[in-house]
Amino acid sequence: MDYRIEHDTLGEVKVPAEKYWGAQTQRSKENFPIGTETMPNEIIKAFAILKMTAAKANSDLGLLDAKKAEAIEYAALQIVEGNLDDHFPLVVWQTGSGTQSNMNMNEVIAYVGNMWLKDQGSDLVLHPNDDVNKSQSSNDTYPTAMHVAEVLKLEDVVLPALRQLKNTFQTKMDAFDSIVKIGRTHLQDATPLTLGQEISGWHRMLEKSESMIQASLPYLKELAIGGTAVGTGLNAHPEFSERVCVEISRFTGKEFISAPNKFHALTSHDETVFAHGALKGLAADLMKIANDVRWLASGPRCGIGEITIPENEPGSSIMPGKVNPTQSEAVTMVAAQVMGNDAAIGFAASQGNFELNVFKPVIAYNFLQSCQLLADSMLSFDERCAQGIEPNHDRIEKNLNDSLMLVTALNPHIGYENAAKIAKKAFADNSTLKEAAVELGLLTDEEFDKYVDPREMTHPNV
């Protein structure tokens, strides 16, 4: 392999000739052979956005040559567009401040920017620290990139997927509102409701999750940039932070602001904990929805079987003809992973010491993984399961008529204890509720039919 020699404050380092990173990136690559999880691409792109906007702010403030700022912008845009992904090799399990990833970004931008300057006929040379990292520290740039990445992921990936599934449930709840079925509590028969009402609960879960995620966004839109090393803003212009936030907002179309207290912004990540809590709430709802779907579709002959779902692939390597609720299973595994991620994020965020939290990469990695998994699983579940949910009318009708809990409608007319006698007798005799009620002399046929109307029981106050 061909190498070139790069140097940093510790000395010279061999770097693969075809790679654009420098000495500090190479040292990190060699010093942290831990795991296979590389720094999320969303963090890389958010870092590039930050470097580009920081360069513009420094240039506008007269602190950076305009041509150098243009070179930084050129290189950063190449990164944002995904053209330089191969030059960001570092793993999550590195320094807890993300310093090496910050330097990886600085070195790649400097290398690409210098090629651009040379092509422009300029004698200027970008330095990764003095120019690309000007007015910055890893301690404020990493949490800034983290917040930008989280906001973009939530607003542009998670929420659209959530809304798509929510809209499918809206369609289903409207379509199935007239289908009366038996309800279930404690996994036991309960009073009737409509299939549309049952699905409306799923719809409302997503509606609430959507609002809770949205409630977390204003906190994530506060950025640490400008705090530099410990929150004092040393080596940064007083207007730098505000100007960078304006430029990031302009580029992303999201409204970011400068965090009002940089000492908090560097050492506390409670905003991310709060936002991921909303994602955990969504995961809990999706777990419940997916479980309901697979229970209601269980069978095809020996389960509940009140709904049918699409048959996507063979379900068994040994049992011919078996089809399983695989989309539900995928969603529930994602929910379990998100709940694990939440525990990791909460613990990592609790570990700030003095002026810095040094668990930033693991917080970012887990948060962004949760976002991607939730979004992907919702879209897949929607397309390959939810849209294809259909009622099994015969099974719904049979289960409704066989249920003993229709007797609840008799409470106002004959009292709870007499109604319980009817239910117990019907169960013991394997007879209908009507037969038991008449045999006990508590009601006539006509009275039973008048009082026990499953459809009326679904809208008792109308």
C-alpha positions as a printed NumPy array, in Angstrom:
array([[  0.   ,   0.   ,   0.   ],
       [  1.228,   3.482,  -0.862],
       [  1.538,   5.958,   2.002],
       [  2.142,   9.62 ,   2.481],
       [  3.586,  11.18 ,   5.611],
       [  1.346,  13.444,   7.71 ],
       [  2.271,  15.048,  11.001],
       [  0.626,  16.349,  14.148],
       [  1.97 ,  17.606,  17.455],
       [  3.093,  14.09 ,  18.391],
       [  5.136,  13.551,  15.235],
       [  4.863,  11.898,  11.843],
       [  2.276,   9.3  ,  10.832],
       [  1.852,   7.151,   7.721],
       [ -1.522,   7.675,   6.057],
       [ -2.807,   5.641,   3.075],
       [ -2.059,   7.731,   0.019],
       [ -5.581,   7.571,  -1.402],
       [ -7.263,   8.766,   1.838],
       [ -7.961,  12.398,   2.609],
       [ -7.642,  12.234,   6.384],
       [ -4.579,  13.265,   8.337],
       [ -2.425,  12.209,  11.26 ],
       [ -4.947,  12.499,  14.077],
       [ -7.535,  10.445,  12.215],
       [ -4.945,   7.779,  11.476],
       [ -3.885,   7.63 ,  15.115],
       [ -7.496,   7.167,  16.192],
       [ -8.016,   4.458,  13.59 ],
       [ -5.03 ,   2.576,  14.968],
       [ -5.635,   3.237,  18.661],
       [ -9.303,   2.211,  18.841],
       [ -9.756,  -1.195,  17.154],
       [-13.041,  -1.588,  19.027],
       [-16.206,  -2.919,  17.421],
       [-17.559,  -2.336,  13.946],
       [-19.877,   0.604,  14.705],
       [-18.575,   3.648,  12.853],
       [-19.576,   7.231,  13.548],
       [-23.116,   7.687,  12.182],
       [-23.298,   9.254,   8.749],
       [-25.84 ,  11.736,  10.116],
       [-23.195,  13.06 ,  12.516],
       [-20.666,  13.354,   9.701],
       [-23.056,  15.396,   7.564],
       [-24.118,  17.575,  10.494],
       [-20.438,  18.234,  11.245],
       [-19.911,  19.28 ,   7.626],
       [-22.857,  21.677,   7.832],
       [-21.38 ,  23.122,  11.01 ],
       [-17.888,  23.591,   9.529],
       [-19.299,  25.287,   6.459],
       [-21.475,  27.683,   8.47 ],
       [-18.706,  28.36 ,  11.006],
       [-16.366,  29.298,   8.174],
       [-18.923,  31.735,   6.795],
       [-19.461,  33.284,  10.221],
       [-15.704,  33.68 ,  10.752],
       [-15.315,  35.172,   7.301],
       [-18.161,  37.622,   7.826],
       [-16.566,  38.659,  11.115],
       [-13.248,  39.324,   9.329],
       [-11.5  ,  36.453,  11.103],
       [-11.025,  34.115,   8.116],
       [ -9.967,  34.826,   4.556],
       [-13.012,  34.724,   2.268],
       [-11.27 ,  32.413,  -0.182],
       [-10.463,  29.977,   2.605],
       [-14.095,  30.067,   3.702],
       [-15.109,  29.305,   0.127],
       [-12.741,  26.337,   0.058],
       [-14.171,  25.022,   3.332],
       [-17.69 ,  25.397,   1.953],
       [-16.749,  23.499,  -1.218],
       [-15.286,  20.582,   0.735],
       [-18.117,  20.532,   3.274],
       [-20.758,  20.385,   0.548],
       [-18.974,  17.398,  -0.956],
       [-19.344,  15.676,   2.405],
       [-22.999,  16.654,   2.822],
       [-23.736,  15.243,  -0.622],
       [-22.16 ,  11.919,   0.345],
       [-19.225,  12.083,  -2.051],
       [-16.551,  11.568,   0.603],
       [-18.063,   8.897,   2.858],
       [-15.023,   6.626,   2.488],
       [-12.839,   9.149,   4.266],
       [-14.6  ,   8.933,   7.645],
       [-13.527,   5.56 ,   9.091],
       [-13.583,   6.179,  12.825],
       [-15.546,   4.032,  15.258],
       [-17.995,   5.151,  17.914],
       [-15.781,   3.745,  20.663],
       [-13.176,   6.52 ,  20.743],
       [-12.668,   9.537,  22.941],
       [-15.922,  10.426,  24.678],
       [-15.861,  14.022,  23.475],
       [-15.72 ,  12.961,  19.831],
       [-12.444,  14.855,  19.374],
       [-11.058,  12.431,  16.808],
       [-14.197,  12.667,  14.675],
       [-14.029,  16.443,  14.865],
       [-10.416,  16.268,  13.696],
       [-11.303,  13.706,  11.027],
       [-13.73 ,  16.299,   9.668],
       [-11.197,  19.12 ,   9.966],
       [ -8.484,  17.103,   8.209],
       [-10.677,  15.922,   5.316],
       [-12.061,  19.401,   4.731],
       [ -8.555,  20.868,   4.804],
       [ -7.236,  18.255,   2.354],
       [-10.127,  18.624,  -0.126],
       [-10.229,  22.386,   0.34 ],
       [ -6.532,  22.663,  -0.415],
       [ -6.961,  20.674,  -3.622],
       [ -9.714,  23.105,  -4.598],
       [ -7.55 ,  26.131,  -3.742],
       [ -4.723,  24.722,  -5.836],
       [ -7.082,  24.2  ,  -8.772],
       [ -8.168,  27.828,  -8.342],
       [ -4.553,  28.94 ,  -8.661],
       [ -4.421,  30.134,  -5.052],
       [ -1.355,  29.933,  -2.825],
       [ -3.528,  29.837,   0.313],
       [ -3.312,  26.727,   2.493],
       [ -6.012,  25.55 ,   4.887],
       [ -4.906,  24.318,   8.296],
       [ -7.279,  21.817,   9.952],
       [ -7.036,  23.472,  13.384],
       [ -6.312,  27.108,  12.654],
       [ -8.815,  27.518,   9.802],
       [-11.383,  24.696,   9.664],
       [-11.677,  24.477,  13.461],
       [-11.39 ,  28.246,  14.007],
       [-13.433,  29.528,  16.983],
       [-14.349,  25.952,  17.86 ],
       [-13.557,  23.052,  20.165],
       [-14.554,  19.424,  19.908],
       [-16.398,  20.055,  23.159],
       [-18.916,  22.39 ,  21.54 ],
       [-18.856,  21.144,  17.944],
       [-19.744,  17.526,  18.726],
       [-22.872,  18.327,  20.772],
       [-23.841,  20.86 ,  18.115],
       [-23.522,  18.288,  15.347],
       [-25.38 ,  15.808,  17.538],
       [-28.345,  18.138,  18.012],
       [-28.468,  19.086,  14.333],
       [-28.394,  15.411,  13.33 ],
       [-31.092,  14.525,  15.857],
       [-33.431,  17.287,  14.727],
       [-33.011,  16.399,  11.055],
       [-33.589,  12.719,  11.805],
       [-36.703,  13.327,  13.872],
       [-38.324,  15.88 ,  11.577],
       [-37.349,  14.419,   8.214],
       [-37.338,  10.668,   8.902],
       [-39.193,   9.595,  12.045],
       [-42.202,  11.915,  11.959],
       [-43.041,  11.334,   8.257],
       [-42.961,   7.551,   8.817],
       [-45.125,   7.9  ,  11.914],
       [-47.654,  10.014,  10.027],
       [-47.859,   7.489,   7.21 ],
       [-48.762,   4.675,   9.609],
       [-51.106,   6.984,  11.529],
       [-52.939,   7.841,   8.306],
       [-53.353,   4.151,   7.482],
       [-54.963,   3.571,  10.874],
       [-57.247,   6.567,  10.244],
       [-58.413,   4.934,   7.015],
       [-58.939,   1.568,   8.719],
       [-60.762,   2.955,  11.747],
       [-63.185,   4.796,   9.498],
       [-63.705,   1.78 ,   7.235],
       [-64.315,  -0.644,  10.112],
       [-66.339,   1.592,  12.442],
       [-69.565,  -0.369,  11.904],
       [-68.053,  -3.809,  12.6  ],
       [-69.058,  -4.837,  16.133],
       [-66.682,  -7.233,  17.885],
       [-65.957,  -8.453,  21.363],
       [-63.492,  -6.517,  23.478],
       [-60.854,  -8.081,  25.68 ],
       [-59.271,  -7.028,  28.963],
       [-56.831,  -9.15 ,  31.007],
       [-56.805, -11.462,  27.935],
       [-60.4  , -12.325,  28.859],
       [-63.67 , -11.507,  27.136],
       [-65.002,  -8.011,  27.846],
       [-67.824,  -5.847,  26.494],
       [-68.226,  -5.096,  22.774],
       [-66.703,  -2.325,  20.74 ],
       [-66.27 ,  -1.787,  17.031],
       [-63.148,  -2.784,  15.145],
       [-62.87 ,   0.867,  14.177],
       [-62.888,   1.891,  17.839],
       [-60.173,  -0.639,  18.598],
       [-57.982,   0.719,  15.806],
       [-58.738,   4.28 ,  16.916],
       [-56.741,   3.493,  20.053],
       [-53.739,   2.656,  17.885],
       [-54.265,   5.85 ,  15.901],
       [-54.363,   7.953,  19.064],
       [-51.169,   6.323,  20.346],
       [-49.319,   7.531,  17.274],
       [-50.989,  10.92 ,  17.482],
       [-49.788,  11.354,  21.063],
       [-46.291,  10.061,  20.25 ],
       [-46.11 ,  12.566,  17.418],
       [-46.966,  15.447,  19.749],
       [-44.481,  14.282,  22.395],
       [-41.659,  14.061,  19.842],
       [-42.566,  17.536,  18.608],
       [-42.491,  18.818,  22.185],
       [-38.85 ,  17.727,  22.512],
       [-37.644,  19.505,  19.38 ],
       [-37.29 ,  23.073,  20.748],
       [-34.761,  21.835,  23.314],
       [-32.714,  20.001,  20.68 ],
       [-32.66 ,  23.154,  18.562],
       [-30.496,  24.885,  21.177],
       [-26.882,  24.549,  19.998],
       [-23.666,  24.444,  22.027],
       [-21.52 ,  26.098,  19.345],
       [-19.634,  29.088,  20.719],
       [-18.937,  27.494,  24.083],
       [-15.54 ,  26.222,  22.866],
       [-13.563,  24.299,  25.513],
       [-15.476,  24.71 ,  28.786],
       [-18.419,  26.981,  27.953],
       [-16.708,  30.373,  28.287],
       [-16.352,  30.919,  24.539],
       [-12.577,  31.352,  24.689],
       [-11.061,  32.104,  21.222],
       [-14.497,  32.712,  19.661],
       [-15.949,  36.076,  18.658],
       [-18.903,  37.176,  20.842],
       [-21.193,  37.106,  17.786],
       [-19.898,  33.794,  16.467],
       [-22.477,  31.502,  18.061],
       [-25.509,  33.508,  16.972],
       [-24.197,  33.878,  13.433],
       [-23.494,  30.159,  13.086],
       [-26.975,  29.294,  14.313],
       [-28.504,  31.643,  11.76 ],
       [-26.467,  30.045,   8.978],
       [-27.295,  26.484,  10.078],
       [-30.966,  27.438,  10.188],
       [-30.763,  28.902,   6.699],
       [-29.043,  25.823,   5.289],
       [-31.246,  23.201,   6.945],
       [-34.566,  24.994,   6.944],
       [-34.85 ,  24.33 ,  10.703],
       [-34.839,  27.077,  13.321],
       [-31.787,  26.559,  15.526],
       [-30.756,  28.97 ,  18.283],
       [-27.688,  29.492,  20.428],
       [-27.972,  27.642,  23.745],
       [-28.438,  30.292,  26.449],
       [-26.015,  28.561,  28.84 ],
       [-23.009,  26.927,  27.229],
       [-21.8  ,  25.423,  30.519],
       [-24.962,  23.341,  30.487],
       [-24.749,  22.617,  26.754],
       [-21.305,  20.991,  27.   ],
       [-21.832,  18.849,  30.058],
       [-25.52 ,  17.917,  30.034],
       [-27.483,  16.046,  27.406],
       [-30.857,  16.069,  29.105],
       [-32.457,  17.339,  25.878],
       [-31.462,  14.136,  24.115],
       [-32.647,  12.048,  27.074],
       [-36.016,  13.814,  26.912],
       [-36.328,  13.397,  23.153],
       [-35.361,   9.735,  23.311],
       [-37.909,   9.287,  26.062],
       [-40.529,  10.251,  23.487],
       [-39.019,   7.687,  21.11 ],
       [-39.215,   5.086,  23.878],
       [-42.881,   6.014,  24.311],
       [-43.384,   5.471,  20.583],
       [-41.592,   2.125,  20.848],
       [-43.889,   1.104,  23.71 ],
       [-46.942,   2.007,  21.615],
       [-45.617,   0.15 ,  18.588],
       [-44.96 ,  -2.907,  20.767],
       [-48.598,  -2.83 ,  21.889],
       [-49.963,  -2.281,  18.38 ],
       [-47.841,  -5.029,  16.833],
       [-48.815,  -7.439,  19.606],
       [-52.515,  -6.628,  19.137],
       [-52.239,  -7.235,  15.409],
       [-50.554, -10.602,  15.747],
       [-52.978, -11.741,  18.454],
       [-56.026, -10.63 ,  16.48 ],
       [-54.636, -12.336,  13.364],
       [-53.598, -15.505,  15.215],
       [-54.705, -18.802,  13.761],
       [-55.656, -19.375,  11.051],
       [-57.979, -21.94 ,  12.677],
       [-56.984, -22.249,  16.307],
       [-56.361, -18.623,  17.283],
       [-58.471, -15.479,  17.601],
       [-58.432, -14.853,  13.87 ],
       [-60.654, -11.761,  13.862],
       [-58.491, -10.   ,  11.293],
       [-56.365, -11.153,   8.4  ],
       [-52.993,  -9.693,   7.474],
       [-50.929, -10.021,   4.283],
       [-49.059, -13.26 ,   3.685],
       [-45.559, -12.105,   2.813],
       [-43.38 , -15.207,   2.995],
       [-43.446, -18.856,   4.119],
       [-43.334, -19.039,   7.897],
       [-41.66 , -22.348,   8.564],
       [-38.884, -24.471,   7.16 ],
       [-40.621, -27.646,   8.37 ],
       [-44.372, -26.91 ,   8.575],
       [-45.823, -26.594,   5.064],
       [-48.29 , -23.789,   4.466],
       [-47.471, -21.914,   7.663],
       [-47.46 , -18.106,   7.486],
       [-46.312, -15.973,  10.414],
       [-46.9  , -12.334,  11.514],
       [-43.325, -11.407,  10.672],
       [-43.834,  -7.661,  10.349],
       [-45.19 ,  -7.56 ,  13.897],
       [-42.193,  -9.555,  15.065],
       [-39.787,  -7.119,  13.419],
       [-41.524,  -4.138,  15.017],
       [-41.424,  -5.696,  18.478],
       [-37.71 ,  -6.455,  18.15 ],
       [-37.109,  -2.839,  17.161],
       [-39.097,  -1.725,  20.208],
       [-36.908,  -3.891,  22.439],
       [-33.748,  -2.391,  20.908],
       [-35.027,   1.166,  21.37 ],
       [-35.767,   0.477,  25.026],
       [-32.227,  -0.826,  25.447],
       [-30.87 ,   2.245,  23.689],
       [-32.848,   4.418,  26.071],
       [-31.166,   2.804,  29.049],
       [-27.735,   3.382,  27.499],
       [-28.531,   7.004,  26.666],
       [-29.91 ,   7.75 ,  30.118],
       [-26.889,   6.282,  31.861],
       [-24.394,   7.949,  29.512],
       [-26.07 ,  11.329,  29.935],
       [-25.811,  11.012,  33.717],
       [-22.027,  10.785,  33.541],
       [-21.034,  14.401,  32.979],
       [-18.066,  15.481,  35.078],
       [-17.466,  19.154,  35.797],
       [-17.479,  21.006,  32.434],
       [-17.904,  18.082,  30.021],
       [-19.797,  14.892,  29.361],
       [-17.506,  12.364,  27.661],
       [-20.116,   9.844,  26.56 ],
       [-21.234,  11.835,  23.528],
       [-20.575,   9.338,  20.692],
       [-22.502,   6.5  ,  22.353],
       [-25.408,   8.853,  23.066],
       [-25.51 ,   9.997,  19.439],
       [-25.091,   6.497,  18.031],
       [-27.928,   5.006,  20.055],
       [-30.27 ,   7.939,  19.464],
       [-29.807,   7.895,  15.713],
       [-30.091,   4.113,  15.566],
       [-33.416,   4.318,  17.397],
       [-34.647,   6.917,  14.919],
       [-33.682,   4.854,  11.893],
       [-35.056,   1.585,  13.256],
       [-38.352,   3.136,  14.299],
       [-38.824,   4.911,  10.974],
       [-37.884,   1.879,   8.877],
       [-40.042,  -0.504,  10.91 ],
       [-43.078,   1.795,  10.789],
       [-42.811,   2.165,   7.019],
       [-42.351,  -1.573,   6.536],
       [-45.171,  -2.456,   8.939],
       [-47.443,   0.028,   7.208],
       [-46.719,  -1.157,   3.67 ],
       [-46.524,  -4.89 ,   4.349],
       [-49.06 ,  -5.33 ,   7.145],
       [-51.243,  -2.442,   8.309],
       [-52.518,  -1.448,   4.874],
       [-53.587,  -5.047,   4.295],
       [-55.528,  -5.552,   7.546],
       [-59.045,  -6.858,   6.816],
       [-61.815,  -8.097,   9.135],
       [-62.768, -11.777,   9.309],
       [-66.509, -11.199,   9.591],
       [-67.479, -14.794,  10.361],
       [-64.985, -15.131,  13.205],
       [-65.85 , -11.71 ,  14.605],
       [-69.572, -12.582,  14.629],
       [-69.008, -15.979,  16.226],
       [-66.758, -14.614,  18.979],
       [-69.214, -11.808,  19.657],
       [-72.192, -14.149,  20.001],
       [-70.252, -16.657,  22.107],
       [-69.064, -14.079,  24.624],
       [-70.522, -14.146,  28.137],
       [-69.662, -10.499,  28.784],
       [-72.638,  -9.249,  26.804],
       [-74.406,  -9.918,  30.089],
       [-72.95 ,  -6.607,  31.337],
       [-75.776,  -4.805,  29.547],
       [-78.216,  -6.377,  32.01 ],
       [-76.663,  -4.779,  35.116],
       [-78.977,  -1.721,  35.12 ],
       [-82.05 ,  -3.926,  34.683],
       [-81.558,  -6.957,  36.956],
       [-78.468,  -6.024,  38.988],
       [-74.853,  -7.182,  38.945],
       [-75.408, -10.335,  41.02 ],
       [-78.313, -11.63 ,  38.929],
       [-76.375, -10.883,  35.747],
       [-73.431, -12.863,  37.165],
       [-75.78 , -15.828,  37.826],
       [-76.768, -15.806,  34.154],
       [-73.134, -15.712,  32.968],
       [-72.049, -18.495,  35.295],
       [-74.986, -20.73 ,  34.365],
       [-74.455, -20.182,  30.646],
       [-70.772, -21.079,  31.038],
       [-71.487, -24.155,  33.16 ],
       [-74.245, -25.409,  30.855],
       [-72.484, -24.375,  27.624],
       [-75.68 , -22.555,  26.721],
       [-76.425, -19.043,  25.472],
       [-76.943, -16.099,  27.781],
       [-80.552, -15.845,  26.66 ],
       [-81.221, -19.486,  27.423],
       [-79.7  , -19.133,  30.883],
       [-81.609, -15.907,  31.617],
       [-84.961, -17.44 ,  30.657],
       [-84.282, -20.688,  32.499],
       [-83.432, -18.751,  35.661],
       [-86.689, -16.803,  35.277],
       [-84.879, -13.493,  35.365],
       [-85.915, -12.292,  31.875],
       [-88.2  , -13.192,  29.006],
       [-86.922, -13.698,  25.462],
       [-88.267, -10.301,  24.502],
       [-86.699,  -8.525,  27.462],
       [-83.322, -10.109,  26.788],
       [-83.363,  -9.049,  23.135],
       [-84.375,  -5.535,  24.146],
       [-81.633,  -5.076,  26.717],
       [-78.745,  -6.97 ,  25.074],
       [-77.898,  -5.261,  21.781],
       [-74.148,  -5.461,  21.058],
       [-74.25 ,  -2.522,  18.665],
       [-75.932,  -0.296,  21.241],
       [-73.317,  -1.337,  23.761],
       [-70.562,   0.227,  21.616],
       [-72.159,   3.689,  21.832],
       [-74.021,   3.637,  25.189],
       [-74.217,   7.407,  25.563],
       [-75.463,   8.242,  22.076]])
